[in-house]
Amino acid sequence: MPVKILTFCGSLRAASSNLALLQAVERLAPAGICVSRYTGITGLPHFTPDQDEDALLPQPARDLRTQVAAADGLLFAVPEYMHGLPGSFKNTLDWMVGCQRFPGKPVALAHVTARHAFAPAQLEEILRTMAARIVPDAGIHLGLSSNRLDADMICADASHAAVIRTALENFQRSVQSKEFE
Ligand SMILES: Cc1cc2nc3c(=O)[nH]c(=O)nc-3n(C[C@H](O)[C@H](O)[C@H](O)COP(=O)(O)O)c2cc1C
C-alpha cells in the first residue's frame, strides 16, 4: 500500500513559492509515496463552532475532514503574514480540529525561505495543540532568499531535489514504523 501524503498550501497567490514547492514534491515523490494536494481552502466558510456538529457541518468542511482522515500524513507549506499564519489557512486548521482521525496524525512542515521568524513556530504550536505528531526529519527546508521560483526550478536543482526526496523517504519510514501505532 502506498503511503498517502496530503499537502496544504497556505498561500493563495497564483505564483506562490509554497505552491511551487508542493508541486515539486508531487513530481519528485519516490515510488510508494502518493502525494495529493488539498485544494478546498477558498471553498471553506468561516469557521464557527455553531456549525461544528455532524448534522450542521458544511459540505466543504466534511470533505476536508474526509481527506484528512484518509491521509497517512499531512505536509504544510505556509508563508508568514504579519508575523502570523495567513487567515484562510488558519481557518482551514480550525475546521480540521473536529476531524476525529486528526489526533496522532503524522505531520511535517515545508519551508521555501529561512526568513520567516514567527509563523513556523506558531504552526508547530497549533499542530501540537491539535495532538498531531510532528515528524522533524520529514520537514523540507530549502532556505532560499527569493520567492520567485517555480516547480521546474526546484526540480532542476539537484540539492533541492535531494532534500525533498530524503524528507519524503523519512516521512514514509516514520508513517510505516511502529512509532505511530
Ligand atoms: C500581507 C503580507 C504580509 C507579510 N508578512 C510577512 C512577515 O511578517 N514576515 C515575513 O517574513 N514575510 C512576510 N511576508 C512575505 C511573505 O511571507 C513571502 O512573500 C512569501 O514568500 C509568500 O509566500 P508565497 O510565495 O507562497 O505566496 C508578507 C507578505 C504579505 C503579502
The ligand as a Gaussian input file, in Angstrom:
#p B3LYP/6-31G(d) Opt

LIG

0 1
 C        0.377000      40.739000       3.635000
 C        1.746000      40.136000       3.724000
 C        2.387000      40.090000       4.951000
 C        3.662000      39.528000       5.066000
 N        4.253000      39.456000       6.299000
 C        5.471000      38.866000       6.421000
 C        6.083000      38.703000       7.695000
 O        5.569000      39.113000       8.715000
 N        7.287000      38.073000       7.754000
 C        7.913000      37.597000       6.624000
 O        8.997000      37.008000       6.732000
 N        7.334000      37.710000       5.407000
 C        6.147000      38.321000       5.282000
 N        5.548000      38.438000       4.049000
 C        6.242000      37.873000       2.893000
 C        5.696000      36.510000       2.516000
 O        5.747000      35.609000       3.585000
 C        6.514000      35.972000       1.356000
 O        6.305000      36.828000       0.252000
 C        6.165000      34.554000       0.994000
 O        7.086000      34.107000       0.047000
 C        4.767000      34.430000       0.426000
 O        4.534000      33.083000       0.109000
 P        4.126000      32.634000      -1.352000
 O        5.325000      32.896000      -2.243000
 O        3.849000      31.173000      -1.234000
 O        2.938000      33.429000      -1.757000
 C        4.299000      39.007000       3.916000
 C        3.633000      39.061000       2.689000
 C        2.375000      39.612000       2.588000
 C        1.674000      39.619000       1.255000

